[in-house]
């Protein structure tokens, strides 16, 4: 974890993240790419949303709406605690990635956190169906990003992490940029990636 923390912090310091400007009707949200050790391997936490409410049953990162005068970092850390019970101080934040302009009308700010001793997870049953730990070496594998050609000539991203775990944008786009920038050390922009129609809510 210490090696990951140092490398990720260095790469994120060099990364010039892009923000989405405020426009009428836009709402802001924050998600957390939370890296911790699970079964002896560094992993990023991915959740499956509860099968009710907003984004029912979808793959997601812990996170949610920015309230009032909250910063994106404060909102992300609050949501991390509310949704899966992990407490992370601001000192565990390594940096951030590009805002993602979601089709739902939210501008999503991803922040990257590394926890050395996270303790037990306590998923909120009202919001979280299941918690999954995606190994960083698996996320970095060559066969994970897959592109589906659509009849209109566009391409749709699928992150094929496992047999029953295929993640689309916006979560897939954010994970792809994390993979490229933090794990592989290369430039990557994902704001223009398409989302499936069923995520436009």
C-alpha angles and dihedrals in degrees: 000000000000091000090050092047094053095044095044093047091051094049093046091050088057094045114096101212121204126226130208112237120236114262130173112282096015118130127200130229136171131212130191127226094203114192120195139147117271123175088350095305132101108248139173117232116241123178135201110224120238114268093253137058126021116001092001113202095357126137110251147158119247107272148090148176122345107237124216113308095352119134118234089251094051092047093048094049091046092051091047088058096041095048105038105007099247119142114208124175119216088254089071092060109106098185142288143266134221120305110253116219101218121204088236089072097259125122103215120208114201118207125190119224131180120200120194096187108016099164123208123340119234108192116205104238092207091062109018127058096179142350121225131190113216112199113232092226089055093049089051093051118119095236097056101083111066127177123211116204113223127206092251091059096256124121129229122211120230120181102207101198097156143350092277098024116083114152126198132192136320091035092028091050092051092047090049092054091046088051094049101040103033105027101031101026098229137125115266136168122188108167093108096052114123124246124215113254092248091064094059094097 
